[in-house]
Amino acid sequence: MFLATLDPIENLSQLEQDLDAQNLQLAKGIIRTGRDGLRFAQIDYLMAIAPPTGKTAPPPLNPDAENGGWGRRYLVPQEPQNPTPIDRPTERQTNAPSRPEEFLQ
């Protein structure tokens, strides 16, 4: 679906007079009144458009055009693996009992 908008005609009554001079008139239902009280013509036209044939490629992504120039900030980059292996102790290194402050409340 495509939508085309044109600049409004400042004097719609002048257009209607010009069409009357040629024995033409605007179709009923296309003259509308906006919230501001000004009249305008709204014309709908439906046209079938075939999809493109052949090989097409999407346009390249421009990071400046995305998210106001900030790019894809919502994507968190992956962290690299730690190059140093971490050896966990096989048993506790203390025999002191746990204090109450060490437990989750």
QUIFENZI-V664037 format. One record per run of one state. SS is the DSSP state (a for helix, b for strand, c for the rest). FROM is the first residue (numbers start at 1). TO is the last residue. If there is no record, write none. Layout:
# QUIFENZI-V664037
SS,FROM,TO / SS,FROM,TO
This chain:
# QUIFENZI-V664037
c,1,11 / a,12,21 / c,22,30 / b,31,33 / c,34,38 / b,39,41 / c,42,62 / a,63,65 / c,66,66 / a,67,69 / c,70,99 / a,100,102 / c,103,105
